Amino acid sequence: MASIFPCDDVSSYVKAAEYLEKGEVIAVPTDTIYGLACSAKCPEAIKKLYTIKGRDSIKPVAICVNSILDVRHWGDASHLSDILLNNLLPGPVTVVLEKTKYLDNPYLNPQTTKIGIRIPNNVFINNMTNVFNKPVALTSANFSNEPSTLCIEEFKHLYEHLGAVFDGGTLSRGLNANRIGSTIVDLSVKGEYNIIRKGISYERIVEFLNSYGLRGAVK
């Protein structure tokens, strides 16, 4: 059974990084919904993450990092300016890019050459990734096909499979629209964007990408 820690404890993000280092899967708050997190560089942790989710291994998961430099290290953003990336991140957006050679875990999105990358606008998870200093695989804290979760009580049925749960309180005041998570945008092709999922701040993100002169599409 998972240990539960409050996120307002000054050492909580250090504890979270320690669990990640041990190859555990943990539950964490983000700026959108609760997520399940593990080390993106650890094959056993990724396999465990998919098992807990009951998720088909062909369905990709994103990674969470701490800076634009990290985005560029793990994803090929050579065609994107810092101005563009800094206007999108941090925030409720997942940027999809081609993986670089450094993201070499064979169990992480094996069916695609791309990776979704997030920098959440959340102090706890940003401190955690800073201490851990490796990419963190991140997916929603629920079984596949269940609604996303806004408080830890909503995924109690997962506790027995997790190393720890970090309680950041209720992330939204019950606004169902906020359960859709981040907007996912593919920026892997120079001069283009492709909206894969409409999420929080979708209109603002599209408006910015259009103003930047990118050609867009929505799946």
DOGU-848104 format. One line per field, with one value per residue (C-alpha): x, y, z; residue in one letter. Coordinates in steps of 0.02 Angstrom, whole numbers. Layout:
<pts>
xx	[X, ...]
yy	[Y, ...]
zz	[Z, ...]
aa	[A, ...]
</pts>
This chain:
<pts>
xx	[0, 66, 130, 42, 138, 75, 153, 172, 305, 470, 554, 412, 487, 652, 556, 470, 638, 701, 553, 585, 768, 716, 611, 444, 285, 212, 60, 90, -9, 19, -53, -197, -239, -156, -24, 69, 256, 412, 588, 582, 756, 712, 640, 565, 480, 400, 337, 264, 180, 91, 37, -38, -132, -193, -130, -84, 104, 80, -5, 129, 163, 241, 392, 404, 560, 613, 678, 684, 862, 791, 659, 797, 903, 769, 672, 731, 679, 819, 690, 597, 650, 667, 536, 407, 449, 451, 279, 209, 302, 280, 93, -46, 30, 122, 243, 272, 444, 557, 657, 843, 972, 978, 802, 851, 734, 667, 504, 463, 347, 425, 299, 346, 501, 414, 395, 276, 365, 288, 347, 198, 164, 171, 302, 301, 328, 456, 556, 543, 610, 747, 808, 787, 879, 815, 660, 503, 373, 201, 25, -144, -179, -318, -348, -357, -529, -573, -599, -446, -429, -426, -395, -309, -470, -524, -387, -384, -401, -224, -140, -91, 12, 104, 260, 191, 53, 91, -63, -76, -259, -400, -328, -491, -655, -746, -744, -766, -679, -518, -515, -459, -280, -153, -170, -57, 24, 143, 281, 398, 384, 464, 335, 186, 84, -42, -163, -174, -286, -386, -353, -343, -298, -324, -389, -246, -116, -188, -200, -17, 41, -58, 13, 186, 153, 140, 22, -100, -212, -325, -345]
yy	[0, 171, 294, 463, 625, 806, 911, 1061, 968, 1051, 882, 802, 829, 754, 600, 591, 595, 455, 345, 380, 334, 166, 127, 154, 223, 368, 481, 668, 828, 930, 1095, 1000, 828, 699, 595, 432, 460, 353, 365, 375, 299, 141, -2, -94, 64, 96, -83, -64, 99, 17, -130, -15, 84, -71, 21, -49, -30, 46, 198, 329, 418, 590, 644, 785, 895, 1053, 1175, 1221, 1153, 985, 994, 1017, 877, 742, 805, 876, 1059, 1128, 1206, 1294, 1457, 1487, 1624, 1498, 1366, 1492, 1555, 1378, 1311, 1294, 1267, 1147, 1093, 938, 971, 821, 810, 680, 588, 623, 485, 518, 451, 271, 169, 31, 19, 204, 229, 90, 111, 291, 398, 543, 595, 714, 832, 935, 1068, 1083, 1249, 1165, 1199, 1023, 927, 1053, 1037, 848, 842, 964, 853, 692, 769, 640, 638, 579, 476, 549, 489, 518, 438, 320, 155, 170, 231, 298, 486, 587, 629, 794, 732, 580, 501, 474, 347, 252, 89, 117, 142, -40, -33, 130, 169, 333, 462, 648, 746, 919, 941, 965, 1028, 1101, 1145, 1007, 1087, 937, 1025, 1025, 835, 832, 875, 965, 1014, 901, 983, 901, 1024, 895, 967, 1136, 1273, 1166, 1116, 977, 974, 794, 829, 983, 1014, 1157, 1325, 1252, 1415, 1518, 1394, 1389, 1578, 1593, 1462, 1546, 1716, 1641, 1596, 1407, 1310, 1211, 1059, 975, 786]
zz	[0, -49, 81, 71, 90, 88, -49, 67, 167, 119, 93, -5, -177, -116, -57, -226, -317, -204, -251, -435, -414, -341, -496, -409, -488, -387, -398, -408, -436, -594, -655, -737, -662, -551, -638, -619, -632, -646, -714, -904, -911, -812, -918, -768, -706, -876, -885, -710, -760, -907, -799, -667, -799, -889, -1042, -1211, -1232, -1405, -1327, -1291, -1127, -1108, -1008, -884, -875, -787, -918, -1102, -1106, -1051, -1187, -1315, -1240, -1247, -1399, -1565, -1553, -1661, -1778, -1635, -1554, -1368, -1387, -1449, -1318, -1176, -1227, -1220, -1068, -923, -934, -981, -1146, -1205, -1348, -1462, -1543, -1619, -1485, -1475, -1456, -1268, -1240, -1269, -1157, -1274, -1175, -1187, -1336, -1441, -1582, -1620, -1643, -1556, -1374, -1286, -1167, -1025, -905, -786, -700, -530, -396, -322, -483, -548, -386, -399, -577, -533, -390, -490, -638, -764, -874, -784, -878, -841, -876, -794, -624, -672, -757, -946, -1003, -829, -800, -754, -569, -477, -298, -225, -162, -342, -376, -210, -307, -373, -203, -182, -341, -305, -206, -141, -165, -150, -100, -176, -130, -254, -418, -484, -404, -495, -667, -781, -924, -823, -821, -1002, -954, -1060, -1242, -1346, -1497, -1620, -1666, -1744, -1920, -1957, -1989, -1939, -1788, -1766, -1619, -1560, -1409, -1362, -1178, -1055, -1136, -1311, -1386, -1314, -1375, -1552, -1557, -1510, -1636, -1775, -1727, -1738, -1920, -1904, -2016, -1912, -1911, -1783, -1777]
aa	[M, A, S, I, F, P, C, D, D, V, S, S, Y, V, K, A, A, E, Y, L, E, K, G, E, V, I, A, V, P, T, D, T, I, Y, G, L, A, C, S, A, K, C, P, E, A, I, K, K, L, Y, T, I, K, G, R, D, S, I, K, P, V, A, I, C, V, N, S, I, L, D, V, R, H, W, G, D, A, S, H, L, S, D, I, L, L, N, N, L, L, P, G, P, V, T, V, V, L, E, K, T, K, Y, L, D, N, P, Y, L, N, P, Q, T, T, K, I, G, I, R, I, P, N, N, V, F, I, N, N, M, T, N, V, F, N, K, P, V, A, L, T, S, A, N, F, S, N, E, P, S, T, L, C, I, E, E, F, K, H, L, Y, E, H, L, G, A, V, F, D, G, G, T, L, S, R, G, L, N, A, N, R, I, G, S, T, I, V, D, L, S, V, K, G, E, Y, N, I, I, R, K, G, I, S, Y, E, R, I, V, E, F, L, N, S, Y, G, L, R, G, A, V, K]
</pts>
